[in-house]
């Protein structure tokens, strides 16, 4: 029967871990396509069969969505792919997206029992991607099952992962759903923040098209506060969800950041992704937001910084350096992404921080301070401190700040000063109901928890849908 023969489980002792083969670094650095292909069916089965089927599945426990990972690994090993997909889809609205962009090394795979025994983790993310892409290819991904009409509507502000997850679940519940988003395409950071080499855009667009086909109405290029106030949307809908994410870049505080050629990470990544869609962008065309033939310095050590350095390589930069104030072992970004970046030609300058950006009318160099790790701070991480007299100048034509994101001032933006925020600027919610201080206005995702992972946004979207459903059922009885 060949590939149809079921694989026995617990093969981790005799079978080595094998990720999908990555394309040669020099080749993949020339395009924005994903760096590795899907597993062959045989390999997906063999790698799934390495699962130990342990009694306490730490992989599931450390997945924010609580995915039934050992179960769909077993189904994959047995060749029962449609059942594996259906089980994966039962807990996640975007399994193939999570399979591509989740930091599995910090979540499911990082907590795999066989990893602890020295046999290397099961390649959970790669199998998850394989299962759902196979489902799309075979037509197993069915339309959204829309429930009987309830005569109630909800508005979702923000078309990122939290908003899209909520929209899908509420449409399944029979509600009319309207999604309002500032961009001209839905998807939020999935569309405009994450580069194609990690998440090809057709993968996102097919999910959004499925939601449109289910009758969810998308209002693109819609700014709450400009096109309608929050109160006007509250009057139009029976309940609202705020799922805007956090988009305000943390500013570089070094002198010279007002020079031409210094940009926030999201501006840079958005322009690159827009070019991928074929959009006309004057800032890109004139070279301001392009890395071509430039010495590029990216400041930061998270996954956004990794996206920036790898994008710059693909745009044809002369050189790409990443400055991070701590060492490799203490950086917040994925170690897999660091490895990918190094393979593609990025130079990491560990224990370094910018002192100043120099230039006449545009950036010409960055003055860099060498750092060392001192005593641990309140979080337990060793604090970086400057090494006296140890500075150097690095040539730079493009400097990108990737220091993270903060909430925008939503009460002012939405013309809703009564909307309560925390001292960090995130929306204050009752965590039992996920409702803000305004009746019928809920919030979920990064705008509540701060900058976090896509998988947590999807989880929040799933949870808030339950709370909104409870609220709307009670309202209908009044």
N, C-alpha and C positions, 0 to 999 in steps of 0.2 A: 504493500500500500504506500510505501515511500513516506512522504511527509504526513500522510494521514495517520500513521501509527502513533498512538498516544505515547508520550514520554512519562517515565516514572519520575516521581518527585525525589527530593533530597539528594540531588546529584552534585551538590556543591563540593564534595570531597574529590571527585574524579573529573569534574568539568570546571575549567577556569572561567573567570569572568571575562566577557567579551562585549565591549560596546560596539555600536555600528562604526564601521571604518570611516574615519575622517578623510576628506579630500586633502591632497597635498597642500601645505600651507601657502606655497607660492602661487598655486592655481586658485585656491579659494579666496585669496586676498585680492583677486582681480574682479570679484563680483559680490553681489549682496544675496546670493542664494545660500540656503542653509548648508552648513559645513559637512554634514554627513547624511547619507540616505537612510531609508528605512531598513530594518532588518529583513533578510530573506526569511521566509516562513519557517524554514528548518531551524535557523539560528534563533528566532524568537521563541520557538518551542523549547529548544535546548537551554536557553538562558532562563526561561521561566521555570524549567524543571530543576534549577539549582535551589529554588526556595525550600526552606526547611519545614514549612507548614507548622511553625512553632505555636504552642498553646497560647502564648501571650504575644500577639503580633505587634511588636514595637513600631513597625513601619506604619501600621494603621493608626496607632496611638499618637504618633508624631505627625500625622497628616492632618492639617487643619480641617479638611473635609471629611475625615474619617473614612476614606476610601477602603473598600473591601479588598485590599491588595492581595493577600494570600489566596483568596478565592478566585480572583480573575487571573492570577498567575497560573493556578492549577488548571483552569479552563483553557488557557492558552496552550499549556503544555499538552493537554489532551486533544488539541486541534479544534476545540469548540469555540471558535472566535466570535461568532455572533452572540453567544451567551456571555462571553467575556466582555464584549462591548456593552451589552445591555446592563450588566452588573456595574461596570465602570461608570456608565452614563447615569445610573440611579442616584449617585451621590454628587455628581459634578455636571455642570452645564457646559463645561469646556475642557474635557479631559485631554484632548490632543494639544491644547494650548498649554495646560499645566505640564504635560509630558515634555514640552519643549523648553519652558522657561522657569519652572520651579527650581529652586536650589536643592535638588534632591540630596546632595552631599551634606546639607544641613538639616534635612527633614527625614523623609522615609529611608533613603539609602544609608544615610549617616547613622541610622538607628536599627539597621538590619542585624538580626541576631547572628547571622553567619559572618558578618563583618567583624563582630566582637571576637569570633573564634579564629580569626586570621585567614579566612578563606575568600575575602572580598565580597562586597554586597551584591545582591541581585540587582540587575540593571533595570530597576522599576520604571524610571521615567521613559527609557527607550522602548520598553514593552508597552507602556501606556500609549505613547505616540503611535506605535505600530498598530495596536488594536483599533484605535479610532480612525486612523487614516485608512485602514483596511475597510472599516465600516462605511466610510464615505465612498470609497472606490466601488463597493459592492451594493450601494443603495440601501444599506441597513439603517442609515440615519433618517428616521421618519420625521414628518412635519410635527411641529408643536401640537400636542393634543389639547385643543382649546375646550375648556369646560363650558357648560350652559351659561348663557348670558345672565349676569346679575343686575344689570342696570346701574352699576356703579363704575366710576372711573378713577384711575390714579394717574398722577403725574410724577415722572422720574426726572430729576435734574442731574444730568451727567450720564453720558453713554459709555462709561468705562466698565470694567468687569463687575463691580458691585451693582451698578445700575442695570446692566444687561442681564445679570443673573436674576435680579428682582423682577425685571420686566417679564422674563420668561415664566417664572413661577406664578406671577399674578395673572398672566394671560392664560396659563393652564387652569387657573381658578375661575376663569370666566369673566374677569374684569376687563374693561376697556383700558388700554394702556397707552399713554403718550410719553415719549422720551424727548426731553429738551437738552440740547447740547450746543456749546459755543462753536464747535468745529464743523467743517463741511462734510466730514465723514464720521460715522460712529466708531466707537472702539476705544476712545481715550488714549492712554499710553500704549495699549496694544497696537493701535494703528500708527500713532505718531511718535511715540517715545522709544519703542523697542525696535532695533534695526532688523532688517529682513534676514540677515544671516543667522539670527536666533529665532525669528518668527516671521516666516514669509507672509505677506499681506493677504494673499488669497485664502489662507487658512482662517484669518479673522473675518474677511468679507463674507465667506460662505456662512458663517455663524450669524452674521447680521442679516444677510438676505433671508435666512430661515426665519428669523424673528419678524421681518417685514411681511413675509408670506403668511405669517400667523395673524396678521392684522394689527400688529403693534405699529403705532404711528410715530415716526421720527421727525422732529422739528430741528433741522440742522442750521447752524449759524445763528443760533438763538441765545441771546445773552439775557439772563434773568437780571432785572434791574434796568436794562435798556429797552428790551422788547416787551417786557411785562414785569410788574413787581411781584414779589412773593405773595402778597395779599391777593393780587389778581389771579394768580394760579391757584391759590387756596379756594377762591370763590368758584373757579372753573371745575375743580376736581374734588372728589370725596376724601382723598388723602394724598399726601405728597411725600416723596422720598428725596432727600438731598444726598447725592452721591457724587460730589464734584471732584473728589480726590484732593490732593495738595499739589499746587502748581507753582507756588512762589519760590524761586530759587534763593537759597541762602547765599548772601553776597560775599564775594571776596573782600576782605577788609584791608588788604595791602594797598599802599599808594600806587597810583598809576592805572588802576583798573578802569578808569574812564577813557583810556586811550582806545582808538580804533583797533579792532582785531582782538578784543577781549569780550567773550560771550558766555552767557549761561549755557549749561549743557543742553537743556530742553530746547532752546532756540536752535542750537546746532543740530540736534538729532531730528527735530521736526522738519527742518529745511531739507535734510538728507532724505527723510522718508517721503516728503512731498515730491521731491525729484523722482523718487522711485515710482510714484503714481503718474509721473509725467506732467506735473504742475509747473507753470512758469513762475519763477522766483527771481526777482531782480537782485536781491541780496546774494543769492547763490551765483547767478550768472555773472555778476560783477566781480565775484571772487571773494567777497567779504565773509561768507559763511562756507566757503569751500577750502579744503585742506590741500588742494593740489599744489605740488611743488613748494610747500611751506614747511618750516620747522614748527612742529606743533607741540605744545605742552599742555597736558591735562592735569588739573589739580584735584585730587580726591582718590579714595581707595575703595569705593563701593561699586556695585554692578553698573550704575550709570556711567561711572568713569571708564569701566571696561567697554561699555557700548561706544563711548566717544573715541577711545584710542583705536579700537578695531575699525570704526567707521573711517577715521582719518587715514588709516593704512589703505583702505579700499578706495579712497578718493585720490590716492596718489601723492601722499605727503612725502616730503624729502626726508624727514625724521619725525618720530613720535616718541615723546617721553611722558611718563606718568610719575608725578611727584606725590609721595604719600609720607606723612609725618611719622608713622610708625613703621615697624618692619613687616615682612611678608606674613609671619605667623599671626600678626595682630590686625590684619586688614579685614574689613567687614565684607568685602566682595567674595564671590565664589572662587575657590582655588582653581576650578576647572577653567573659568574664564581667564584667569591670569595665565594659565598654561597655554590656552588658545592664543592669547594676545602675544605671548613671548614667541610662540611658533611662527606667528605672522610678522614679527619684526619690531614689536614694541619694546622699548627699553624702560624698565622700572627703576626709578631712583628712590630707593627706600630711605627712611629716616631723613626726609628733606621737606622743607616748607618754604613757601614763597615769602621773601622779605619785601620785595617791590617789583613792579613792572616798569620797565624803562623804555623810552622812545621819545621822539619829537612830537609828531602828530599821530603816529601809530606805533604799535608795540614793536620793539626791536630785540628785547632781551628780558629775561626774568632773573632777578637776583635771588639766589637760593641759600637758605640757611640749613646747615647740617644739624640734625637732631640726634638725641640719644634717649633711651628709655630710662626714666627715673622710677620713683616709688609708685605703687599702684594708687589709682584714684578711687572715688567712692564706688565705682562699678567693679573694681578689682583689676582693671586693666592698667598696665604701667603707663604713666603719663609721659608724653614726649616733652623734652626740654632742650633748649638750644645749646650747642657746643660753642663756647666763646671763641670768637675769631675765625670760625670755620664757615666761610661763605664763598660762593662762586657765582659767576654769571653764565647763563645759558642762552644761546640765541633762540629767538622765538618770533614767528610771524603771526601765529594764531595761538591764543591762550583761552582755554575752556575751563570754566569753574564747574566742578561736579561735586559740590559739598552737601548735596541733599536738598530737600524741599520742605517748605513750611506752608501752613494754610493761608489762603487769601482772606481778607477781611470781609467775610460774607455778609454780616449785618449791614455794612455800608454798601457793598456791591448789590445786594438784593433789595435795598431800600426797606430793610426790616430791622431797625435798631433794637427792637424788642427781642430778637433772636439771641439766645444766650450762648456764649462761648466760654471755654476754659481759659486758664491763664496762658496756655500755649496757642490759643487761637482756634483750636478744634471745636467742633460743635459739642455742647454738653447735652447728653441724653440720659434718660432713665434706662439703666442697663437691663432692667427686667422687661422693658417694652420697646427699647430702642427709639422712643419718641423724644423729641426735643421739648423745650418748654412751651411750644406752640401746639395746641390741640390738632391732632391729625397730621402733623409734620414730623416725619421720621428721618433718621440719618444713618448712614452705614458706610463702611469702607474707610479709606484713609482720612477722610474729613472728620472722622470720629477717633480713630486709633493713631493718627499720624502716619507718616510715610512708612509703608509696609509692603508686604508681598501680594502679588496678584491672587494667589490661592486664598489668602485671608480675606481679600475683598469679595471673592466669590462666596466664601463661607458666610460673610456678613450679609451678602445679598440674599442668600438662602434663608438665613435666620430672620431677617427683617421682613421677608415676605410672609412668614408665619404670623408675626406680630401685626402686620398690616391687615392680614386676613381676619384675625381675631377682632381687631378694632372695627373693621368695616361690617362684619357680621352683627356686632353689637349695635352699630349705627343704623343698620337696616331694620332692626327690631323696634327702634324708637318711633 
